Amino acid sequence: MRRALWKWFINYEKEERWLNEMSARGFALTDFFFCRYTFEDSLPGEYTYRIELLEHIPSHPESQRYINFLEENSAEHIASWHRWVYFRRKSEDGPFYIYSDIDSRIAHYKRVGTLYLCVGIAEICVGAGQLGIIHSNIKYGYPFTWFSMNLFILALLWSLGAVLLLMWNRLRKRNKVLKQEKNVWE
């Protein structure tokens, strides 16, 4: 039986944990498109899921080579959304890790962190533009509903921007620890 669930994640690691929890409950992800997850019944724990942010869009030749490489190693490409890709592998095939070394983990955290930083700054800048709209609402005596709606949008944009910047900072710190760990092993 197929079912669709709508859920929104900012943190891809939490999303990945949730997908693996769903798999443990007998729901296999079959498709994804912006907050919409399609599942079908499966054996509990049949699949292990991984999510990755590619350097290029999935149709790029370099991304295609990478996806094909993972598929040759028993991973299945489930879905793509922009540069995010969703993979699964049968749990009976053993642990499923995308990153085999510290350098690849550092590179992935850097890609995700850069995305969070850029979108976070954009949210804050767009929110700052709302200040001009709010000022116009007050100056020209627009109804209170316009003022309150624009104030709500401002708060929403700045909140999302702050969350993304906090996540960027967390990934930046994690990369710093990984780089120190790498230096110890070299």
N, C-alpha and C positions, 0 to 999 in steps of 0.2 A: 504494500500500500504506500502511495506517495503522499507526502504532506509538505506544506511550505510553512516556514516560520520566519517572522520578521524580527530581526534583532540588530542593534547597532553597537558596534565596537569601535573604540579609538585605538585600543591597545591590541595589536595583532597577536601577542603572546597569550592574552586572556582568551581571545577568539580561538586560537589553536587549542588551548586547554578545553574550552567548551565543546569544540568539535570532537575531541577525543573522549570527553565525558558522554556526549551523545552517542558516539560509537559504542562505548561500554554499555549503554542502555539499549543497544540494538537498532540504532538509527544511522544509516550510512548516507553521507552527503553525496548527492549526485549532481548538484548544480548550485551556482551562486551568482547573484546579480544585485548589487547595491542593497545591502541589508536584507535580502531575501534568500533564505537558505532552503533548498529543496532536499528532502530526505526520503529514503525508502527503507523499508524494514530489512534488517540483516541479522546475522548472528551477533550476539553481544561481544564487543571487542574484536570484531572481525578485521577492522582497519585501524591504522594509525595515520593521523593527518599532520601535514606540515604546510605552512604558509610562508611564502617568500616574496619580497619585493625585488623584482628584476631590475637590472641596470637600464634595460630598454623595454619597449613594449613587446608583448609575446610574439608578434609576427615578425620582429626583427630577426635576421639570420643568426645572429649570435645567441639570442634568446631561444630560437628554435633548436639550435645545436644543444644548448643546455637542457632544454625540456626533453629532447630525444635521448640525451645521455641518461637522464634520470629514469626515463621510461625503459631504456635498455637494462637498467638495474632494478627492475621490478616495481618501480613507482608508476602511478597512474595520474596523469594530468586531468583533474576534475573540472576546473573552471579557471577563468582569468577575468579580472576586472581592472582595467587600465594596466598598470605594471604589477599588480598583485596576482600571484598564481597560487592555486590550491592543489596540493598533491595528496595522494593516499597510497598506502601500501598494505598488503595483507600482513596482519600482525604475526601470523605463523612464519613469515619470512625473516623474523628477527627484528631487532630495534631498527627504527627508521630515523636516520639523522641526515640532514641536508649538508651540514657543515662538518667537514672532516678535520679541519685544523683551525687554529686561532685566527689566522689571517682572514679566512673566509667569514668567520663570525664578526670580526672587526669591520670588514668591508660591508657586510649586511647591516650591522647596527649603524654604520655611518650613512648608508643610503636611507634607511628608515628615519634616522635622526635629521638628516637634511630635509626630508619631506616634511616632518613635523615642524621643523624650524621655519621653513618657507611658508607653509600654510598658517602656522601660528602668527607669524608677523603679518601676513596678509589679512587675517581675521581682525587683528588689532588695528591695522590701518583702515580697513573698511569700517570698523566700529568708530574710529575717529571721524570718519566722514559723516557718521550719524550725528555727531555733535553739531555740525552745521545745520542739519535738518531740524534738530531739536531747537537750536537757536532761532531758526525761522518760525517754528511753531509758536514759540513764545513771542517773538517780535511782531508777528502778523496776527496774533490772536486766534490761531487755529483751535478747533475744539480740543478739549482735554483728551479725548480718545486718541487723536493723532499724536499728541505729545506722549501719552503713556505707551502707545504702541511703539513709537520710535525709541523711547527709553528702554523698553523691553528688548528690542532688537539690539541696541547698544550693549546692554548687559549680557545678552546671549553671545554676541560676537566676541566681546572681551573675555567672557568666561571660557569659551571654547579656545580662544587664542592662548589664554593663560594655561589651560590644561595641556595643550599641545607643546607649549614652551617648557612646562614642567616635565613632560615625557621626553622631550629632546634633551633636557638636562640630565635626566636619569640615564638615557642611552649614552650620553657623552661620558658620564662617570663610569658606566659599565665598560665602555671602550678603554678608558684610562686604566682600569683594573686589568683588562685583558692584555693591554700593551705591556704593563708591568709584569704580568705573568709570563708573557712571551719573552721578555728580556731575561727573566730568571732562567728559563729553559734554554736560552741560547748561549 
